Amino acid sequence: MFNPLVDSFSLLKDSEVEDKLLDLKRKYWLTQNPSVRDQIQVIMNMYAEEMHVRSAQNMQKSIDDQQSGLDNLINIS
């Protein structure tokens, strides 16, 4: 999904993505305008998806690191 108001996620650290999502949630509940809420919800979904993707990548990297560590322990001669 693309939104011209959202910067590239690759420029943000994990903590910045989380902070932005929390800020958007706060703003969502502060506004009473349904159109604005819809737009905030779309952007919140984009940030939440980015957090999910990053979490999955970190988990896969952790699994790969653990598996490669076991390969070094097994010595077949």
Buried (B, 14 or more C-beta within 10 A) or exposed (E): EEEEEBEEBEEBEEEEBBEBBEEBBEBBEEEEEEEEBEBBEEBBEBBBEBBEEBEEEEEEEEEEEEEEEEEEEEEEE
